[in-house]
Amino acid sequence: MDSNDIARYIEQTDSLSKPWMLIQWRLQKLKERQAEMAPEAYLQELSELHQAVMDLGEWWVGQEDEVF
């Protein structure tokens, strides 16, 4: 699944308000650009995405059935 597929899925399922979905889309976009990026820039963006995931905390608590 490429970033365009993920974007279409997010739009079709009205998931713009789900930050974990947006992070998955951003991660896929980063993977697609990795070959044309300097290694340091890639690692910096990857680190930022990791922090964004960590900042979500336990977002899934109470909605396990919907998310998993």
The 8 nearest C-alpha neighbors of each residue, nearest first, counted from 0:
[[1, 4, 2, 5, 3, 27, 6, 24],
 [0, 2, 4, 3, 5, 27, 28, 31],
 [1, 3, 5, 4, 27, 28, 24, 6],
 [2, 4, 6, 5, 1, 7, 0, 8],
 [5, 3, 7, 1, 2, 6, 0, 8],
 [4, 6, 2, 8, 3, 7, 24, 9],
 [5, 7, 3, 9, 8, 4, 2, 10],
 [6, 8, 10, 4, 9, 5, 11, 3],
 [9, 7, 5, 11, 6, 10, 12, 4],
 [10, 8, 14, 6, 12, 7, 11, 13],
 [9, 11, 7, 13, 8, 12, 6, 14],
 [12, 10, 8, 13, 9, 7, 14, 6],
 [11, 13, 14, 9, 10, 8, 7, 15],
 [14, 12, 10, 11, 15, 9, 16, 8],
 [15, 13, 9, 17, 16, 12, 10, 20],
 [16, 14, 17, 13, 9, 10, 21, 18],
 [15, 17, 14, 18, 13, 21, 20, 19],
 [18, 16, 14, 15, 19, 20, 21, 13],
 [17, 19, 21, 20, 16, 22, 15, 55],
 [20, 18, 22, 21, 17, 23, 52, 55],
 [21, 19, 23, 18, 22, 17, 24, 14],
 [20, 22, 24, 18, 23, 19, 25, 17],
 [21, 23, 25, 19, 24, 20, 26, 18],
 [24, 22, 26, 20, 21, 25, 27, 19],
 [23, 25, 21, 27, 22, 26, 2, 5],
 [26, 24, 22, 28, 23, 27, 21, 29],
 [27, 25, 29, 23, 28, 24, 22, 30],
 [26, 28, 30, 24, 29, 25, 2, 31],
 [29, 27, 25, 31, 26, 30, 2, 24],
 [28, 30, 26, 32, 27, 31, 33, 25],
 [31, 29, 27, 33, 32, 28, 26, 34],
 [30, 32, 28, 29, 33, 27, 34, 2],
 [33, 31, 29, 30, 35, 34, 28, 36],
 [32, 34, 30, 36, 35, 31, 29, 41],
 [35, 33, 32, 36, 31, 37, 30, 38],
 [34, 36, 33, 32, 37, 31, 38, 41],
 [37, 35, 33, 34, 41, 38, 40, 32],
 [36, 38, 40, 39, 41, 35, 33, 34],
 [39, 37, 41, 40, 42, 36, 33, 43],
 [40, 38, 42, 41, 37, 43, 36, 44],
 [39, 41, 43, 37, 42, 38, 44, 36],
 [42, 40, 38, 44, 43, 39, 45, 36],
 [41, 43, 45, 39, 40, 44, 46, 38],
 [42, 44, 40, 46, 41, 45, 39, 47],
 [45, 43, 47, 41, 46, 42, 40, 48],
 [46, 44, 42, 48, 47, 43, 41, 49],
 [45, 47, 49, 43, 44, 48, 42, 50],
 [48, 46, 44, 50, 45, 49, 51, 43],
 [49, 47, 51, 45, 50, 46, 44, 52],
 [48, 50, 46, 52, 51, 47, 45, 53],
 [49, 51, 53, 47, 48, 52, 54, 46],
 [50, 52, 48, 54, 49, 53, 47, 55],
 [53, 51, 49, 55, 50, 54, 48, 22],
 [52, 54, 50, 55, 51, 56, 49, 48],
 [55, 53, 51, 56, 52, 50, 49, 57],
 [56, 54, 52, 53, 58, 57, 51, 19],
 [57, 55, 54, 58, 53, 52, 59, 51],
 [56, 58, 59, 60, 55, 53, 54, 61],
 [59, 57, 56, 60, 55, 62, 61, 19],
 [58, 60, 62, 57, 63, 61, 66, 56],
 [61, 59, 62, 58, 57, 63, 56, 66],
 [62, 60, 63, 59, 64, 58, 65, 57],
 [61, 63, 59, 65, 64, 60, 66, 58],
 [62, 64, 66, 65, 67, 59, 61, 60],
 [65, 63, 62, 67, 66, 61, 59, 60],
 [64, 66, 62, 63, 67, 59, 61, 60],
 [67, 65, 63, 64, 62, 59, 60, 61],
 [66, 63, 64, 65, 62, 59, 60, 61]]
